[in-house]
Amino acid sequence: MTEIPEHLRKRAEEARAKAAAASGAAADADAPADGGAEAPPSEAESKIPAHLLERSKAAKAKAEGGEAASTEVATAGGGVATATAPAAAPVATGPGGHTQRLLTVVKSGSIQDVKATPQDKVHVWPHLLVVEFVAALACTAFLLVFSVFVNAPLLELANVNQTPNPSKAPWYFLGLQELLKWYHPMVAGVMLPGMGLVGLILAPYIDRNPSNKPENRKFAIGLMTMFLMYWAVLVMMGTFFRGQGFQFIFPWNNGLFVEL
């Protein structure tokens, strides 16, 4: 159990000493000169309602009457001897006549009723994984049917003595090839892609909003949108707007130099 704080203990001792001094002074002042019995305390002094006092007096008188009747015994000459009943033990009271005692100080955290707040979340299994599994099956079935009805032949063998013009990288690397057309290789191949990847890695630590609503995740959504749009524009420029010698052209004027 928690110990009683020192300031509460000192306050209780001061109140107890003050009450003891006040009760001693009142006893000396109210004591009768002839040594008679002390008058019972009034209702205001005892701070006990009148009906409870009357009930207590009646119960005490009944108990004393029963004890007196039970202590009567027959003597040898036919008389009756009465034994006096022992006095009732006094009830211990605290300062001001109160019987309450300070047992301990309990921390508020141990008696609080903490209830879990509802959260707008669902478990990954089965709600998310089932949907992803069905989507994977649908994509696999589509690719299977597409490969059956659409012919996708391989190109002829590469000729080491003849470089195709224009020589383009696969579509997913055309963004880097387009950057190499505009910047130094160190900037286009290392610095700019590295900055983009570092920005995407740090995005969850900068935007720590736990909400999954788009209007509450403007920074993260804006950063990802800029990255995707920037890369998509570079890929489309390298695919449709670069002709022989990787020069800038309009596809509707000089044709489309791309192998799909």
PyMOL commands that set and color helices and strands:
alter all, ss='L'
color gray80, all
select helices_A, chain A and resi 6-30+43-46+50-70+95-97+108-110+124-149+171-182+185-206+214-216+218-240+244-246+251-254
alter helices_A, ss='H'
color red, helices_A
select strands_A, chain A and resi 72-74+80-82
alter strands_A, ss='S'
color yellow, strands_A
deselect
rebuild
show_as cartoon
